[in-house]
Amino acid sequence: MQTTSEVIDLNGLKRAIEEEMKSLKTLTDEIDKALRATRVAEKIENARRQQNDPKWLRELSAQYTQEVCARTLEVAQSFQPLEG
């Protein structure tokens, strides 16, 4: 059977461990938040770098032009004069 002082020591140890776990949880949350912010910043930087790439801009322009032309032709066919 445990003595009163052993029970008190165990309860104190349990509280200390719980407090340490809370502290570690707080630190973990802060690290996760910092990592998310870093990832977002990296994605923004990569997007800006890509947008400044002349080759990417030419490809985007060509793709846009092709899509606009295709849609324009598609719409134009919808408005063909009725034969009567």
C-alpha positions as CSV (number, residue, x, y, z in Angstrom):
1,M,0.0,0.0,0.0
2,Q,1.3,3.5,-0.9
3,T,2.0,6.0,1.8
4,T,0.4,9.4,1.8
5,S,3.7,11.1,0.8
6,E,4.0,8.7,-2.2
7,V,0.5,9.5,-3.4
8,I,1.2,13.2,-3.0
9,D,4.5,12.8,-5.0
10,L,2.7,10.9,-7.7
11,N,-0.1,13.5,-7.9
12,G,2.5,16.2,-8.2
13,L,4.4,14.3,-10.8
14,K,1.1,13.8,-12.8
15,R,0.4,17.5,-12.6
16,A,3.9,18.4,-13.8
17,I,3.6,16.0,-16.7
18,E,0.2,17.4,-17.7
19,E,1.6,20.9,-17.6
20,E,4.6,19.9,-19.7
21,M,2.2,18.3,-22.2
22,K,0.2,21.5,-22.4
23,S,3.4,23.5,-23.0
24,L,4.5,21.0,-25.7
25,K,1.0,21.3,-27.3
26,T,1.3,25.1,-27.4
27,L,4.8,24.9,-28.9
28,T,3.6,22.3,-31.5
29,D,0.7,24.6,-32.5
30,E,3.1,27.6,-32.9
31,I,5.4,25.5,-35.0
32,D,2.5,24.3,-37.2
33,K,1.4,27.9,-37.7
34,A,4.9,29.0,-38.6
35,L,5.2,26.1,-41.1
36,R,1.8,27.0,-42.7
37,A,2.9,30.6,-43.1
38,T,6.2,29.6,-44.6
39,R,4.4,27.3,-47.1
40,V,2.0,30.1,-48.1
41,A,4.9,32.5,-48.6
42,E,6.8,29.9,-50.7
43,K,3.7,29.4,-52.9
44,I,3.3,33.1,-53.4
45,E,7.0,33.5,-54.3
46,N,6.8,30.6,-56.8
47,A,3.7,32.2,-58.4
48,R,5.4,35.6,-58.7
49,R,8.5,34.0,-60.1
50,Q,6.4,32.1,-62.7
51,Q,4.4,35.2,-63.6
52,N,7.7,37.0,-64.4
53,D,8.9,34.3,-66.7
54,P,8.6,35.5,-70.3
55,K,8.2,32.0,-71.6
56,W,5.3,31.3,-69.3
57,L,3.7,34.6,-70.3
58,R,3.9,33.8,-74.0
59,E,2.4,30.3,-73.4
60,L,-0.4,31.8,-71.4
61,S,-1.1,34.4,-74.0
62,A,-1.2,31.8,-76.8
63,Q,-3.5,29.6,-74.7
64,Y,-5.8,32.5,-74.0
65,T,-5.9,33.5,-77.6
66,Q,-6.7,30.0,-78.7
67,E,-9.5,29.7,-76.2
68,V,-11.0,33.0,-77.1
69,C,-10.9,32.2,-80.8
70,A,-12.5,28.8,-80.3
71,R,-15.2,30.3,-78.1
72,T,-15.8,33.1,-80.6
73,L,-16.2,30.6,-83.5
74,E,-18.5,28.5,-81.3
75,V,-20.7,31.5,-80.5
76,A,-20.7,32.7,-84.1
77,Q,-22.0,29.4,-85.3
78,S,-24.9,29.7,-82.9
79,F,-26.0,32.9,-84.6
80,Q,-26.0,31.8,-88.2
81,P,-28.7,33.4,-90.3
82,L,-31.8,31.4,-90.7
83,E,-32.4,30.2,-94.2
84,G,-35.8,31.0,-95.4
